[in-house]
Structure formats: C-alpha cells, structure tokens
Amino acid sequence: MRGSIQRRGTNTWRLVFDVGRDASGKRCQKTSTVHGTKKAAQAALTQVLAKHANGGFIDPGNLTVGEFLLRWLDHVVPTTTAKTHERYEEICRNNLIVGLGRLKLSELRNDQIDQFYAELLKSGRKNRPGGLSARTVLHIHRVLFQALKQATIWKLRSDNPAATASPPKPSEKEMVVPDDDDAASLLHATEESWLHIPVLLAVSTGVRRGEALALRWSDIDFEYGSLWVRRSLSKTRSSGLQFKAPKTKRGRRQIPIPEFAISALRQHMRIQKEESLRLGCGWNLDRLVCSDPHGDAINPNTLTSAFASFVKKSGIRPMRYHDLRHLHATQLFKLGIHPKIVQERLGHSTIAVTLDLYSHVLPGMQEDATSKLDKAWQSALGKRPENKH
C-alpha cells in the first residue's frame, strides 16, 4: 500500500494513503492531518500504513457501506469455504452494494434496511421483472447482519442496525419426500445410466451430492459393509472443482450399507475396472466411485441437471436428487430407528437439526408408539395378579 506526505503549513502535514478499491474497482485514497515535525508526520504515516495492512485502520467518518462490505469480504476469506465466500460475494456485489452501498456506514438505519428489503421483494430480480422470494431476502439479511456485526467489533459502529431490522419470514414449505415405490422405480430406470450409483448411494446411505461424488473405492469396506465419508466435492468459479473436508466433525462419518447396495457396488467396481483397463487408463482403490470413463470427477451441477432431465424424460414423479437423502431419513424414522442413529448417518451437527428437519415424520411415530404402549398395558392389565396371602 502506498502513501505520501504533503505540507499544509509551518507545522501541519497531510497524510495521503491508499485504502483499496471501491465496488467499481476504482482506486480509493484517504487523508489525515498531522501537526508537528515532518519526522512525526513520517512516523504517523508509517503507523497508519501498518494498521491498514493488518486490518486495523478504517476511517469511519466517510466509510460507505459498499467500501466496508468489500473490506469485510476480504476479512472472512480465511474463515469460510470457497463456495460460501463465493455466495457472500454474490450477495454483497449484486444486492447489498447496489441497494445500500452509497450510504455512509455510520449513518445506516434499520428503517433504510427495511425499505431495501421491501424493494427487493417488489423488484429485486436482475434479469426479469418481479421481486425476490422471501427466503432469498432472508439470506441477504443474514449476510448483512454478519457483516455489520463485524463493524461493531471493529468499533466502526456502536450498534448493528440489521439486528433491529425486520426481514421477511418465508412460509414453511412442506417437505415432499419420494416414497419407496418412487425410489424403486428410479433405481430400475437408471440401471443402464451413470446416474444409477449416485442414486443408489443417496437412497441407501443418505449421503449428500458432493459426498457421493467424492467417494473413493478406498473409502468402502466391503468386508464390514460400510463406507467412510471423508471429503466432499464442490465447484466454485474461482477454484473450479475442489475436494474439501466435511464442515463439522459429525460430517466425517462411517455409514453401514445395506446388502443390496453392497452387491450393486461390487458389480459397479468390476464394470468400472474392466472399462478402465480397456481404455488404458489404469485402475486403483483411490479412483472415484462415481467418475467419468477416464476416472475424473463429475461436476456436482452436472449431476443435478442430469438427474432432473432424467426424471422428467422418464415420467417419474418430479423430485430433486437431494430428495433422495430425505427419503433415506424418512425411511429410517418410519422403521423406528432412533433419531441419534439417523443424525449420525446423515452427518448433522446436532440431533436438534435432525428432529427439526424431519418433524413431519414424528406425528406418525407418536401414533405408533401410543398404539404399542396401549397394547402393552392392555396385556398387563389383562393379567390379574395372584393372591400372595
């Protein structure tokens, strides 16, 4: 970062220094006045440059929301995944900076934020008329809240105006889960397609899209009938396809596999090995279970679009690939499997996440539990105790 000193009087100096670039990429400079000797001004400039390099100097007086958000985006790079940061940047540049960027950070009010949310709901779409969904606006609010929380930590504000704003509350969507017949039809229909194994893995183990595509043969233990989730595959514009470790400790997990899936995986391994050798690509246990013929990773977005297209052409009831994970969890609950086991298979961070997500299954489980309890008491009450005296 560059800086300079300009004499403004006998013992007055103006410090001029770079502070990055604005939302359009234009170079930004700040100034500060120092009284004293030139040596004192040089020392002050050195201190300012050092503080700015370490993220310590920000002039809150003239700092705009847009300038602050760009600085915040740089700040959160080390603590977010590439995919998450990409989403933060999209929201900041396409929504927050466009709508609030010119306002001074120190003067931003909650009523301005509320008005911004209302405009997004009414006409927030970029490429066509209409507004954004309440759920999308809520995502935007959450990013703004996190950013402004950092502003209070940096003492650029004494309060977080987003904390007292009123973001829209999306209506709860009822989860539509494919039933067993839908899943069986899908498994049969995909038998001759590369989609078969990703579908099989989702139905039988509940793994996520990225987890299925990152699975290697070395992660599968055929002897004990289980697989290890050790990584996930994702794609970002800046980094392309990337393998990454699970977000939480619960995400790294071992999942027992049903026998029907083990048999299908054995057959798939044999076919994959034969095809690889035929193409002269070589084959080993570190090869991906779901890959192209050359053993390369499949773009997660390709799986999503190919699955949607296949379902549409096949005439199967509309569903997303992620719905197969919900199907697996719902099956486990209906079979009376303890929620803690369901949580461990799905890799949720807490059991509360699992119970909240699949609360729609619990009423049926309650009725079943009540019925079994009633039968147990009917049986017990039907037996008259013997007279021991």
KEKE-3310 file (N, C-alpha, C; in steps of 0.2 Angstrom, whole numbers, plus 5000, padded with zeros to 4 digits):
npx = (5004:5002:5008:5009:5016:5011:5015:5005:5006:5016:5019:5010:5004:4998:4993:4992:4985:4983:4968:4963:4951:4936:4918:4917:4930:4938:4952:4955:4958:4963:4964:4973:4976:4991:4999:5015:5032:5041:5046:5038:5027:5030:5032:5019:5013:5019:5014:5000:4999:5004:4994:4983:4987:4986:4973:4968:4966:4953:4944:4930:4922:4919:4917:4909:4894:4896:4911:4914:4909:4916:4928:4925:4922:4935:4941:4934:4938:4948:4940:4930:4922:4927:4916:4906:4911:4910:4896:4893:4900:4893:4880:4884:4889:4879:4868:4868:4878:4873:4860:4863:4875:4880:4877:4883:4892:4891:4879:4869:4853:4840:4827:4830:4836:4825:4817:4825:4824:4810:4810:4818:4809:4799:4804:4817:4823:4836:4837:4824:4807:4799:4800:4812:4811:4805:4813:4825:4828:4829:4841:4850:4848:4854:4868:4871:4868:4879:4890:4888:4889:4902:4907:4904:4913:4924:4923:4917:4904:4892:4882:4872:4862:4855:4851:4840:4831:4818:4817:4809:4798:4799:4787:4784:4789:4781:4789:4791:4793:4799:4792:4794:4791:4793:4807:4811:4807:4815:4828:4827:4825:4837:4847:4855:4861:4874:4869:4865:4873:4876:4862:4859:4868:4863:4850:4852:4861:4860:4869:4876:4875:4888:4896:4894:4899:4913:4917:4928:4935:4943:4937:4927:4922:4921:4921:4916:4904:4902:4904:4915:4913:4924:4927:4921:4914:4915:4911:4918:4918:4930:4940:4937:4933:4934:4940:4935:4937:4924:4912:4910:4914:4905:4902:4912:4911:4906:4896:4885:4881:4867:4864:4859:4864:4878:4880:4877:4887:4899:4897:4897:4910:4918:4914:4918:4932:4935:4932:4940:4953:4951:4951:4964:4967:4971:4969:4964:4962:4961:4953:4939:4922:4911:4913:4919:4922:4936:4940:4940:4933:4916:4906:4897:4885:4882:4878:4866:4858:4858:4851:4838:4834:4833:4823:4812:4811:4809:4796:4794:4788:4790:4805:4820:4838:4842:4831:4831:4840:4832:4822:4829:4831:4818:4813:4821:4816:4803:4804:4807:4819:4831:4832:4845:4854:4849:4854:4868:4870:4866:4875:4872:4875:4870:4858:4846:4845:4842:4829:4822:4821:4815:4803:4790:4788:4787:4774:4767:4775:4773:4760:4761:4769:4761:4751:4757:4761:4748:4744:4753:4750:4736:4739:4746:4736:4727:4731:4727:4734:4741:4734:4744:4743)
npy = (4994:5011:5028:5046:5061:5078:5095:5106:5118:5128:5119:5108:5094:5084:5068:5056:5041:5025:5015:5003:4998:5003:4998:4998:4995:5006:5015:5020:5033:5039:5053:5061:5073:5079:5087:5095:5090:5086:5073:5067:5067:5058:5046:5045:5042:5029:5022:5022:5016:5003:4999:4998:4988:4977:4977:4986:4999:5010:5023:5029:5039:5044:5032:5021:5010:5001:5001:4996:4983:4977:4977:4968:4956:4953:4950:4939:4928:4919:4911:4905:4893:4891:4890:4895:4908:4913:4914:4924:4935:4936:4940:4952:4960:4960:4963:4970:4980:4987:4991:4997:5002:5016:5023:5030:5021:5024:5030:5022:5016:5006:5007:5011:4999:4991:4996:4994:4979:4978:4984:4974:4963:4967:4971:4965:4956:4953:4951:4950:4956:4958:4952:4946:4931:4928:4920:4921:4935:4934:4927:4936:4946:4939:4939:4952:4955:4948:4954:4968:4965:4963:4975:4982:4975:4980:4992:5002:5005:5008:5000:4987:4989:4980:4971:4975:4977:4971:4958:4948:4934:4918:4907:4891:4878:4863:4847:4837:4821:4808:4792:4774:4767:4776:4778:4765:4763:4773:4768:4756:4762:4769:4759:4757:4769:4781:4788:4779:4774:4785:4788:4776:4777:4788:4784:4773:4776:4790:4800:4816:4826:4831:4823:4810:4811:4812:4801:4788:4772:4766:4771:4763:4749:4733:4721:4723:4730:4744:4762:4776:4793:4805:4817:4830:4835:4850:4865:4880:4896:4903:4893:4881:4863:4856:4846:4844:4844:4838:4849:4849:4839:4829:4827:4820:4803:4786:4775:4761:4750:4744:4727:4725:4736:4735:4724:4729:4739:4731:4725:4737:4741:4731:4732:4745:4744:4735:4743:4754:4748:4743:4755:4759:4767:4763:4758:4759:4758:4771:4777:4787:4782:4787:4793:4800:4790:4791:4792:4804:4818:4821:4835:4843:4850:4845:4833:4836:4843:4833:4823:4829:4831:4817:4812:4819:4815:4802:4801:4799:4803:4820:4825:4830:4827:4829:4826:4812:4810:4814:4805:4793:4796:4798:4785:4778:4784:4779:4766:4765:4768:4775:4792:4797:4789:4791:4804:4802:4795:4804:4814:4826:4841:4842:4833:4840:4847:4837:4832:4844:4845:4834:4834:4832:4818:4814:4814:4803:4793:4795:4791:4777:4774:4776:4767:4755:4756:4756:4743:4736:4739:4735:4721:4719:4723:4714:4703:4696:4699:4687:4681:4683:4680)
npz = (5000:4996:5001:5005:5010:5013:5014:5023:5030:5042:5053:5049:5042:5029:5027:5014:5008:5001:5001:4996:4984:4976:4974:4960:4956:4956:4962:4979:4991:5006:5018:5031:5044:5052:5065:5069:5068:5052:5053:5063:5056:5046:5054:5059:5047:5043:5054:5051:5039:5042:5051:5043:5034:5042:5045:5054:5052:5049:5042:5050:5048:5034:5028:5017:5016:5005:5003:5016:5015:5005:5011:5022:5015:5011:5024:5029:5021:5026:5035:5029:5018:5000:4992:5000:5002:4989:4988:4997:4992:4980:4985:4991:4981:4971:4977:4991:4990:4978:4983:4995:4996:4994:5005:5020:5032:5045:5047:5043:5045:5053:5047:5034:5030:5031:5021:5010:5010:5007:4994:4987:4988:4980:4967:4965:4956:4944:4930:4925:4926:4943:4960:4973:4981:4998:5005:4999:5001:5015:5016:5011:5021:5032:5028:5028:5042:5048:5043:5047:5061:5062:5060:5072:5080:5075:5080:5072:5072:5085:5086:5079:5065:5058:5066:5072:5062:5050:5043:5030:5033:5028:5021:5028:5019:5015:5016:5003:5000:4991:4989:4994:4982:4972:4973:4970:4957:4951:4953:4946:4933:4931:4929:4918:4916:4920:4931:4940:4951:4959:4963:4970:4981:4987:4991:4999:5009:5012:5009:5004:4989:4985:4993:4988:4976:4979:4984:4986:4981:4990:5002:5004:5014:5010:5017:5030:5026:5025:5022:5022:5025:5020:5013:5002:4987:4978:4967:4962:4955:4955:4959:4953:4952:4968:4981:4998:5016:5027:5034:5048:5063:5064:5051:5045:5044:5047:5038:5039:5026:5017:5011:4998:4992:4993:4985:4973:4972:4971:4959:4951:4953:4947:4933:4931:4933:4922:4911:4913:4911:4898:4891:4894:4905:4917:4935:4952:4970:4974:4965:4960:4965:4958:4943:4927:4912:4911:4924:4930:4941:4943:4939:4952:4948:4936:4939:4946:4936:4926:4933:4935:4922:4918:4926:4922:4908:4910:4916:4929:4945:4949:4957:4966:4966:4979:4987:4988:4999:5009:5008:5012:5026:5031:5029:5038:5050:5050:5051:5064:5069:5080:5083:5085:5078:5065:5064:5065:5053:5043:5046:5052:5062:5075:5085:5086:5074:5065:5071:5069:5056:5051:5057:5053:5051:5064:5070:5065:5071:5084:5085:5082:5093:5103:5101:5102:5116:5121:5118:5126:5139:5139:5139:5150:5160:5158:5164:5179:5195:5206:5221:5235:5248)
capx = (5000:5007:5006:5013:5016:5010:5015:4999:5008:5023:5019:5005:5005:4993:4995:4988:4987:4978:4964:4960:4947:4928:4914:4919:4937:4942:4957:4952:4963:4961:4969:4973:4980:4996:5003:5021:5038:5040:5048:5032:5022:5033:5031:5012:5011:5021:5009:4994:5000:5005:4987:4979:4989:4984:4966:4967:4964:4947:4941:4923:4918:4917:4917:4902:4893:4900:4918:4915:4907:4922:4934:4923:4923:4942:4942:4931:4941:4951:4936:4924:4924:4927:4909:4902:4913:4908:4890:4894:4902:4887:4875:4886:4890:4873:4862:4869:4881:4869:4855:4864:4882:4882:4876:4888:4891:4890:4873:4864:4847:4836:4822:4833:4837:4818:4815:4829:4821:4804:4811:4820:4803:4795:4808:4824:4826:4840:4836:4817:4803:4797:4804:4815:4807:4806:4818:4831:4829:4831:4848:4853:4848:4859:4874:4871:4869:4885:4895:4888:4891:4910:4908:4904:4919:4930:4921:4915:4898:4891:4876:4871:4856:4852:4848:4833:4828:4813:4817:4803:4798:4797:4782:4787:4787:4780:4794:4788:4798:4798:4790:4798:4789:4796:4814:4812:4806:4821:4833:4826:4825:4843:4851:4859:4864:4879:4866:4862:4877:4874:4855:4859:4871:4858:4844:4854:4865:4858:4875:4874:4878:4896:4899:4893:4904:4919:4918:4933:4934:4947:4933:4922:4924:4916:4921:4911:4898:4901:4908:4918:4913:4930:4928:4915:4916:4911:4914:4917:4920:4937:4944:4934:4932:4938:4938:4936:4935:4917:4912:4910:4916:4899:4901:4916:4907:4906:4889:4884:4877:4863:4867:4858:4869:4885:4881:4877:4893:4903:4896:4900:4918:4920:4912:4922:4939:4936:4931:4946:4958:4950:4953:4971:4968:4973:4963:4967:4957:4960:4949:4932:4917:4907:4918:4918:4926:4944:4942:4939:4927:4910:4904:4890:4880:4881:4873:4859:4854:4856:4846:4832:4832:4831:4817:4807:4810:4806:4789:4794:4786:4795:4809:4827:4842:4843:4825:4833:4843:4826:4819:4833:4830:4811:4813:4824:4811:4797:4806:4808:4826:4832:4834:4853:4857:4848:4858:4874:4870:4866:4881:4870:4880:4867:4852:4841:4844:4838:4822:4818:4821:4810:4797:4784:4788:4786:4767:4766:4779:4770:4754:4763:4772:4755:4747:4761:4760:4742:4744:4757:4746:4731:4741:4747:4730:4723:4733:4726:4739:4739:4734:4750:4742)
capy = (5000:5017:5034:5051:5067:5084:5101:5111:5124:5128:5113:5104:5089:5080:5061:5053:5034:5021:5011:4998:5000:5003:4992:4998:4994:5012:5016:5024:5036:5043:5058:5063:5079:5078:5093:5093:5090:5081:5067:5065:5065:5051:5041:5044:5038:5023:5018:5021:5010:4996:4997:4997:4982:4972:4977:4989:5006:5012:5029:5028:5045:5044:5025:5019:5003:4997:5000:4992:4976:4974:4975:4963:4951:4951:4948:4932:4923:4913:4908:4902:4889:4894:4890:4900:4915:4915:4916:4930:4940:4937:4944:4959:4964:4960:4966:4974:4986:4990:4994:5001:5004:5023:5026:5030:5015:5026:5033:5017:5015:5000:5008:5010:4992:4988:4999:4990:4973:4979:4984:4968:4959:4970:4972:4963:4952:4957:4950:4950:4959:4954:4953:4940:4927:4930:4916:4924:4941:4932:4925:4943:4949:4936:4941:4959:4955:4946:4960:4973:4963:4964:4983:4984:4973:4985:4999:5007:5007:5005:4995:4983:4991:4974:4967:4978:4977:4966:4954:4944:4927:4914:4902:4885:4873:4856:4843:4832:4816:4802:4786:4768:4765:4781:4776:4758:4764:4776:4763:4752:4766:4771:4754:4757:4775:4783:4790:4773:4773:4791:4787:4771:4779:4793:4780:4768:4779:4797:4805:4822:4826:4831:4817:4804:4812:4812:4794:4783:4764:4765:4773:4757:4742:4728:4716:4725:4733:4751:4767:4782:4800:4809:4823:4832:4839:4856:4869:4887:4900:4904:4887:4875:4858:4855:4841:4848:4840:4839:4856:4848:4833:4824:4826:4814:4798:4779:4773:4754:4750:4738:4722:4726:4741:4732:4720:4734:4742:4726:4724:4743:4741:4726:4735:4751:4741:4732:4748:4757:4744:4743:4762:4760:4772:4761:4757:4758:4759:4778:4780:4789:4778:4790:4796:4799:4785:4792:4792:4811:4819:4824:4842:4842:4854:4841:4828:4839:4844:4827:4819:4832:4829:4810:4811:4822:4811:4795:4801:4798:4809:4825:4825:4833:4822:4829:4822:4805:4810:4815:4798:4789:4798:4796:4778:4776:4785:4775:4759:4765:4769:4780:4799:4798:4785:4795:4810:4800:4793:4810:4819:4833:4843:4840:4829:4845:4848:4831:4832:4849:4844:4828:4834:4830:4811:4812:4813:4796:4789:4796:4787:4771:4772:4776:4761:4749:4757:4754:4735:4733:4740:4730:4714:4719:4724:4708:4698:4698:4697:4681:4682:4680:4679)
capz = (5000:4995:5005:5004:5015:5009:5019:5023:5034:5045:5057:5048:5036:5027:5025:5009:5008:4998:5006:4992:4978:4978:4971:4953:4955:4956:4967:4984:4995:5012:5020:5038:5046:5057:5067:5072:5063:5047:5056:5067:5051:5043:5059:5059:5040:5044:5058:5048:5034:5046:5054:5037:5031:5047:5045:5060:5051:5045:5044:5050:5046:5027:5025:5014:5017:5000:5005:5021:5013:5001:5016:5026:5011:5012:5031:5030:5017:5029:5039:5025:5012:4994:4990:5005:5001:4983:4989:5001:4987:4975:4988:4993:4975:4967:4981:4996:4987:4974:4986:5001:4995:4994:5011:5025:5036:5052:5047:5041:5050:5052:5043:5027:5028:5030:5014:5005:5009:5003:4986:4984:4987:4975:4961:4966:4951:4939:4923:4923:4931:4948:4966:4975:4986:5005:5008:4996:5005:5022:5016:5011:5028:5036:5027:5031:5049:5050:5041:5052:5067:5062:5060:5079:5083:5073:5083:5066:5074:5092:5086:5072:5063:5055:5072:5074:5055:5050:5037:5029:5036:5022:5024:5029:5014:5017:5013:4999:5000:4987:4993:4992:4975:4968:4973:4967:4950:4949:4953:4940:4927:4930:4929:4912:4916:4925:4937:4945:4958:4964:4966:4974:4987:4991:4993:5004:5014:5013:5008:5000:4982:4985:4997:4984:4970:4981:4987:4983:4982:4997:5007:5005:5017:5008:5022:5035:5023:5026:5019:5026:5021:5022:5009:4998:4980:4976:4962:4963:4949:4956:4960:4949:4956:4974:4987:5004:5021:5030:5038:5055:5065:5063:5044:5044:5047:5044:5037:5036:5019:5016:5007:4991:4989:4993:4979:4967:4971:4969:4952:4948:4953:4942:4927:4930:4932:4915:4906:4913:4908:4891:4889:4895:4910:4924:4940:4959:4975:4975:4960:4962:4963:4953:4939:4920:4910:4912:4931:4933:4945:4939:4942:4955:4945:4931:4942:4947:4930:4923:4936:4934:4915:4918:4930:4918:4902:4912:4918:4936:4949:4950:4963:4966:4969:4987:4990:4990:5005:5013:5008:5017:5033:5032:5029:5045:5056:5049:5053:5071:5071:5085:5080:5086:5073:5059:5064:5063:5046:5039:5047:5055:5068:5081:5084:5085:5067:5063:5073:5067:5048:5050:5062:5049:5052:5071:5072:5064:5075:5090:5085:5083:5100:5108:5099:5106:5123:5123:5118:5132:5145:5139:5140:5158:5164:5157:5169:5186:5200:5210:5228:5238:5255)
cpx = (5004:5004:5011:5012:5016:5010:5009:5000:5014:5024:5013:5006:4999:4995:4990:4990:4981:4974:4960:4956:4940:4925:4916:4926:4941:4946:4954:4958:4959:4966:4968:4978:4985:4999:5010:5027:5036:5042:5042:5027:5024:5031:5023:5010:5013:5016:5002:4994:5001:4998:4983:4981:4987:4976:4964:4964:4958:4945:4933:4919:4915:4916:4909:4901:4896:4907:4919:4914:4913:4928:4932:4924:4931:4944:4939:4934:4944:4946:4930:4927:4924:4920:4905:4904:4911:4900:4889:4895:4896:4882:4877:4886:4884:4867:4863:4872:4877:4863:4857:4871:4884:4881:4882:4887:4888:4883:4867:4859:4843:4830:4824:4834:4830:4816:4818:4826:4814:4805:4814:4814:4799:4798:4815:4827:4830:4839:4829:4813:4801:4802:4807:4810:4809:4812:4825:4833:4832:4839:4852:4854:4854:4866:4876:4872:4876:4891:4894:4890:4899:4911:4908:4910:4925:4929:4920:4908:4897:4885:4876:4863:4852:4848:4841:4829:4822:4813:4811:4804:4795:4792:4785:4784:4786:4785:4790:4794:4795:4796:4795:4797:4793:4804:4815:4812:4812:4827:4833:4828:4833:4849:4856:4862:4869:4876:4864:4866:4876:4867:4856:4863:4867:4853:4846:4858:4864:4864:4872:4877:4885:4899:4899:4899:4911:4922:4923:4932:4938:4942:4927:4925:4919:4916:4916:4905:4897:4906:4910:4917:4919:4931:4921:4918:4912:4914:4912:4920:4928:4942:4942:4932:4937:4936:4940:4934:4928:4918:4912:4912:4911:4899:4906:4913:4908:4898:4889:4880:4873:4866:4866:4862:4876:4885:4881:4884:4899:4903:4899:4907:4921:4919:4917:4930:4940:4936:4938:4952:4958:4953:4961:4972:4971:4968:4967:4961:4956:4955:4942:4927:4912:4911:4916:4923:4934:4945:4941:4933:4922:4907:4897:4884:4878:4876:4866:4855:4853:4851:4839:4829:4830:4825:4811:4806:4807:4799:4788:4791:4791:4799:4816:4831:4843:4837:4827:4836:4837:4822:4822:4831:4823:4810:4815:4819:4805:4798:4807:4815:4827:4835:4842:4856:4855:4853:4865:4875:4870:4871:4878:4874:4877:4860:4846:4840:4840:4831:4818:4816:4815:4805:4791:4783:4786:4779:4765:4769:4776:4763:4756:4766:4766:4751:4751:4761:4753:4741:4748:4753:4739:4733:4742:4741:4726:4725:4732:4731:4737:4739:4740:4749:4737)
cpy = (5006:5023:5039:5057:5074:5090:5105:5117:5123:5121:5108:5100:5085:5073:5058:5046:5030:5016:5005:5001:4999:4998:4992:4996:5000:5013:5021:5027:5039:5048:5059:5068:5077:5085:5091:5093:5085:5074:5063:5063:5059:5045:5039:5040:5031:5019:5017:5016:5003:4994:4995:4990:4976:4973:4981:4997:5007:5018:5029:5034:5045:5037:5023:5012:4998:4996:4996:4984:4973:4972:4969:4956:4948:4948:4941:4927:4917:4908:4905:4898:4893:4895:4896:4907:4918:4917:4923:4936:4941:4942:4951:4963:4965:4963:4971:4981:4990:4994:4999:5004:5011:5026:5026:5025:5018:5029:5028:5015:5008:5001:5009:5003:4989:4990:4995:4983:4973:4980:4978:4963:4961:4970:4970:4959:4956:4957:4949:4953:4955:4955:4946:4937:4929:4926:4919:4931:4939:4930:4932:4946:4946:4938:4948:4959:4953:4951:4965:4971:4964:4971:4985:4981:4977:4992:5004:5009:5004:5000:4992:4985:4985:4970:4969:4979:4971:4963:4950:4937:4923:4909:4895:4880:4866:4851:4838:4827:4810:4796:4780:4766:4769:4779:4770:4759:4768:4772:4759:4756:4768:4766:4754:4764:4776:4786:4785:4773:4779:4791:4782:4773:4784:4789:4776:4771:4786:4802:4810:4821:4826:4826:4811:4805:4812:4806:4790:4776:4763:4767:4768:4751:4737:4722:4717:4729:4740:4756:4773:4788:4804:4815:4824:4836:4845:4860:4876:4890:4901:4898:4881:4869:4857:4850:4845:4843:4842:4846:4854:4841:4827:4823:4820:4808:4791:4777:4766:4754:4743:4733:4723:4731:4739:4728:4724:4737:4738:4726:4731:4743:4736:4729:4741:4749:4739:4738:4753:4754:4744:4750:4764:4766:4770:4761:4756:4760:4767:4781:4782:4784:4780:4794:4796:4793:4785:4793:4799:4812:4822:4830:4841:4845:4849:4835:4830:4840:4838:4823:4822:4831:4822:4809:4814:4818:4804:4795:4799:4804:4814:4825:4828:4827:4823:4826:4815:4804:4810:4808:4793:4790:4796:4789:4775:4778:4781:4768:4759:4766:4775:4786:4800:4794:4788:4801:4808:4798:4799:4815:4826:4835:4842:4837:4834:4847:4843:4831:4838:4848:4839:4828:4831:4822:4809:4811:4805:4791:4789:4791:4779:4769:4772:4769:4755:4750:4754:4746:4732:4734:4735:4723:4714:4719:4718:4702:4700:4695:4692:4684:4679:4678:4673)
cpz = (5000:5000:5004:5009:5011:5015:5018:5027:5037:5049:5055:5042:5035:5024:5020:5008:5004:5003:5002:4986:4980:4974:4963:4951:4955:4963:4972:4988:5001:5014:5028:5040:5052:5059:5071:5066:5057:5049:5059:5062:5047:5048:5059:5052:5041:5048:5055:5043:5037:5048:5048:5034:5036:5048:5051:5058:5047:5047:5044:5047:5039:5024:5023:5016:5011:5001:5011:5019:5009:5006:5020:5022:5011:5019:5032:5026:5021:5033:5036:5020:5006:4991:4994:5003:4994:4983:4992:4996:4982:4978:4989:4986:4971:4970:4986:4994:4982:4978:4992:5001:4996:5000:5016:5030:5043:5052:5045:5047:5048:5047:5035:5025:5027:5023:5009:5004:5005:4996:4983:4983:4981:4968:4961:4961:4946:4932:4920:4928:4937:4954:4968:4980:4993:5007:5005:5000:5012:5022:5015:5017:5032:5035:5029:5038:5051:5048:5046:5059:5068:5063:5068:5082:5081:5076:5077:5068:5081:5092:5079:5070:5060:5060:5074:5067:5055:5043:5036:5031:5031:5025:5023:5023:5017:5013:5009:4997:4996:4991:4991:4985:4970:4967:4970:4959:4947:4949:4947:4933:4926:4929:4923:4911:4921:4932:4942:4951:4962:4967:4971:4981:4991:4994:4999:5010:5016:5012:5003:4993:4982:4988:4992:4978:4972:4984:4983:4985:4989:5003:5009:5008:5015:5013:5027:5033:5025:5022:5023:5022:5024:5018:5005:4992:4979:4970:4963:4956:4949:4956:4956:4954:4962:4979:4993:5010:5024:5034:5045:5056:5063:5055:5042:5048:5044:5044:5035:5030:5019:5011:5000:4988:4989:4987:4973:4966:4969:4961:4948:4948:4948:4935:4926:4929:4925:4910:4907:4910:4900:4888:4890:4901:4916:4929:4947:4964:4977:4970:4963:4960:4958:4949:4931:4918:4911:4920:4934:4936:4940:4943:4945:4952:4939:4933:4943:4941:4926:4926:4935:4927:4914:4921:4925:4911:4904:4914:4925:4940:4950:4957:4961:4968:4976:4990:4991:4997:5011:5014:5012:5024:5035:5033:5036:5050:5056:5052:5061:5073:5075:5081:5080:5080:5066:5059:5062:5056:5042:5040:5049:5061:5075:5080:5083:5078:5064:5064:5070:5059:5047:5055:5059:5050:5059:5073:5071:5069:5082:5091:5086:5090:5104:5107:5103:5113:5125:5123:5124:5138:5145:5141:5148:5162:5163:5161:5176:5191:5204:5217:5232:5245:5256)
residu = (MET:ARG:GLY:SER:ILE:GLN:ARG:ARG:GLY:THR:ASN:THR:TRP:ARG:LEU:VAL:PHE:ASP:VAL:GLY:ARG:ASP:ALA:SER:GLY:LYS:ARG:CYS:GLN:LYS:THR:SER:THR:VAL:HIS:GLY:THR:LYS:LYS:ALA:ALA:GLN:ALA:ALA:LEU:THR:GLN:VAL:LEU:ALA:LYS:HIS:ALA:ASN:GLY:GLY:PHE:ILE:ASP:PRO:GLY:ASN:LEU:THR:VAL:GLY:GLU:PHE:LEU:LEU:ARG:TRP:LEU:ASP:HIS:VAL:VAL:PRO:THR:THR:THR:ALA:LYS:THR:HIS:GLU:ARG:TYR:GLU:GLU:ILE:CYS:ARG:ASN:ASN:LEU:ILE:VAL:GLY:LEU:GLY:ARG:LEU:LYS:LEU:SER:GLU:LEU:ARG:ASN:ASP:GLN:ILE:ASP:GLN:PHE:TYR:ALA:GLU:LEU:LEU:LYS:SER:GLY:ARG:LYS:ASN:ARG:PRO:GLY:GLY:LEU:SER:ALA:ARG:THR:VAL:LEU:HIS:ILE:HIS:ARG:VAL:LEU:PHE:GLN:ALA:LEU:LYS:GLN:ALA:THR:ILE:TRP:LYS:LEU:ARG:SER:ASP:ASN:PRO:ALA:ALA:THR:ALA:SER:PRO:PRO:LYS:PRO:SER:GLU:LYS:GLU:MET:VAL:VAL:PRO:ASP:ASP:ASP:ASP:ALA:ALA:SER:LEU:LEU:HIS:ALA:THR:GLU:GLU:SER:TRP:LEU:HIS:ILE:PRO:VAL:LEU:LEU:ALA:VAL:SER:THR:GLY:VAL:ARG:ARG:GLY:GLU:ALA:LEU:ALA:LEU:ARG:TRP:SER:ASP:ILE:ASP:PHE:GLU:TYR:GLY:SER:LEU:TRP:VAL:ARG:ARG:SER:LEU:SER:LYS:THR:ARG:SER:SER:GLY:LEU:GLN:PHE:LYS:ALA:PRO:LYS:THR:LYS:ARG:GLY:ARG:ARG:GLN:ILE:PRO:ILE:PRO:GLU:PHE:ALA:ILE:SER:ALA:LEU:ARG:GLN:HIS:MET:ARG:ILE:GLN:LYS:GLU:GLU:SER:LEU:ARG:LEU:GLY:CYS:GLY:TRP:ASN:LEU:ASP:ARG:LEU:VAL:CYS:SER:ASP:PRO:HIS:GLY:ASP:ALA:ILE:ASN:PRO:ASN:THR:LEU:THR:SER:ALA:PHE:ALA:SER:PHE:VAL:LYS:LYS:SER:GLY:ILE:ARG:PRO:MET:ARG:TYR:HIS:ASP:LEU:ARG:HIS:LEU:HIS:ALA:THR:GLN:LEU:PHE:LYS:LEU:GLY:ILE:HIS:PRO:LYS:ILE:VAL:GLN:GLU:ARG:LEU:GLY:HIS:SER:THR:ILE:ALA:VAL:THR:LEU:ASP:LEU:TYR:SER:HIS:VAL:LEU:PRO:GLY:MET:GLN:GLU:ASP:ALA:THR:SER:LYS:LEU:ASP:LYS:ALA:TRP:GLN:SER:ALA:LEU:GLY:LYS:ARG:PRO:GLU:ASN:LYS:HIS)
# end
